[in-house]
Amino acid sequence: MNKMGVFGGRKRFIVQSKLENLKDTGSIMDTDMKILAYFKHRHTCKRPRAPRMPITCYWIEARTTDIRLEAIDGTLLGEIHEVPPPLMTMKLKRKWEIYNFKKELKGIVREKPKFIGSDWVLENIEGKVIATIKGDRKKKDYEVQTKEKQVIARCYRDASISKDSYQVDILGSEIDLFLVLTYIIVLDHVKSAWVARTGRDI
């Protein structure tokens, strides 16, 4: 069974970042505001992944976000796990790993620091960049593009929907719908800085 069949071949969605009646939960809806899937996030603290760390780093953890994508009946569609930087410095890249319902790694969203802020790119499991964005991520006004500059999705605000929602138009590409939607969900959750805690806080 194709778990992504819950989206029924649709090309236009409304993403609601926050539901009033469900804490830490957003939704993907059709254009009639019918909920097709939920994404639920929770914050955890994780140690950096590194084979060798200075002894002073062993008690440092980063606050990260994990996201579960579910159909309305609770069936798992996929998971997204934020990975803290290898060492706790602002210069090192963070990433989010995207898994399907079989717990198979399907893609990675990686931070690309720049002079002001960061870009976040979508990579396949071989580490090749397959999509980037152009526009304002924070204002939900951007395009998702392939490396060849083909526009594969558009995200934008619409005055007819709530301030916690935005529209997503899927224009089609070789990148499957699951990766495009999960990439957009990650872009909704990335922050400009990570939060760390030490052994004193644990």
Residue pairs with C-beta under 8 A, 6 or more apart in sequence:
3 71
3 75
3 76
3 77
3 78
3 100
3 101
4 77
4 176
4 177
4 178
6 36
6 37
6 71
6 72
6 77
7 13
7 28
7 36
7 37
7 177
7 181
8 36
10 30
10 36
10 170
11 169
11 170
11 171
11 172
12 30
12 31
12 167
12 168
12 169
12 170
13 28
13 29
13 30
13 31
13 36
13 167
13 168
13 170
13 181
14 28
14 29
14 30
14 31
14 33
14 158
14 161
14 165
14 166
14 167
14 168
15 26
15 27
15 28
15 29
15 155
15 165
15 166
15 167
15 168
15 184
15 185
15 188
16 26
16 27
16 28
16 29
16 162
16 164
16 165
17 26
17 164
17 165
17 166
17 188
18 25
18 26
18 164
19 25
19 26
19 27
19 38
22 38
22 40
24 40
24 41
24 42
25 38
25 39
25 40
25 41
26 38
26 39
26 40
26 41
26 185
26 188
27 35
27 36
27 37
27 38
27 39
28 35
28 36
28 37
28 38
28 39
28 181
29 35
29 36
30 36
33 161
35 72
36 71
36 72
37 69
37 70
37 71
37 72
37 77
38 69
38 70
38 72
39 67
39 68
39 69
39 70
39 185
40 67
40 68
40 70
41 65
41 66
41 67
41 68
41 189
42 65
42 66
43 63
43 64
43 65
43 66
44 63
44 64
44 65
44 66
45 61
45 62
45 63
45 64
45 197
45 202
46 61
46 62
46 64
46 83
46 84
47 58
47 60
47 61
47 62
47 84
48 57
48 60
48 62
48 84
48 85
48 86
48 87
48 88
49 83
49 84
49 86
50 57
50 86
50 87
53 87
57 87
57 88
59 198
59 199
59 202
60 88
60 196
60 197
60 198
60 199
61 84
61 196
61 197
61 198
61 202
62 84
62 85
62 88
62 194
62 195
62 196
63 194
63 195
63 196
63 197
64 81
64 82
64 83
64 84
64 194
65 82
65 189
66 79
66 80
66 81
66 82
67 79
67 80
67 81
67 185
67 186
67 189
68 76
68 79
69 76
69 77
69 78
69 79
69 80
69 182
69 185
70 76
70 77
71 77
75 101
76 101
77 100
77 101
77 178
78 98
78 99
78 100
78 101
78 106
78 178
78 182
79 98
79 99
79 103
80 96
80 97
80 98
80 99
80 182
80 185
80 186
81 96
81 97
81 99
82 94
82 95
82 96
82 189
83 94
83 95
83 96
83 97
84 94
84 194
85 92
85 93
85 94
85 194
86 92
88 194
88 196
90 193
91 113
93 110
93 111
93 112
93 113
94 110
94 111
94 194
95 108
95 109
95 110
95 111
96 108
96 109
96 110
96 186
96 190
97 105
97 107
97 108
98 105
98 106
98 107
98 108
98 109
98 179
98 182
98 183
98 186
99 105
99 106
100 106
100 178
105 125
106 125
106 178
106 179
107 122
107 123
107 124
107 125
107 130
107 179
107 182
107 183
108 122
108 123
108 124
108 125
108 127
109 120
109 121
109 122
109 123
109 183
109 186
109 187
109 190
110 120
110 121
110 123
111 118
111 119
111 120
111 190
112 118
112 119
112 120
112 121
117 192
118 192
119 132
119 133
120 133
120 137
120 186
120 187
120 190
121 129
121 131
121 132
122 129
122 130
122 131
122 132
122 144
122 175
122 179
122 183
123 129
123 130
124 130
129 147
130 146
130 147
130 175
130 179
131 144
131 145
131 146
131 147
131 152
131 175
131 179
131 180
131 183
132 144
132 145
132 147
133 142
133 143
133 144
133 145
133 187
134 142
134 143
134 145
135 141
135 142
135 143
135 155
136 142
137 187
137 190
139 157
140 155
140 156
140 157
140 166
140 188
141 155
141 156
141 157
142 154
142 155
142 187
143 151
143 153
143 154
143 155
144 151
144 152
144 153
144 154
144 155
144 180
144 183
144 184
145 151
145 152
146 152
146 173
146 175
150 173
151 171
152 170
152 171
152 172
152 173
152 175
152 180
153 168
153 169
153 170
153 171
153 180
153 184
154 167
154 168
154 169
154 171
155 166
155 167
155 168
155 184
156 166
156 167
157 166
157 167
158 165
158 166
158 167
161 167
168 181
168 184
170 177
170 180
173 180
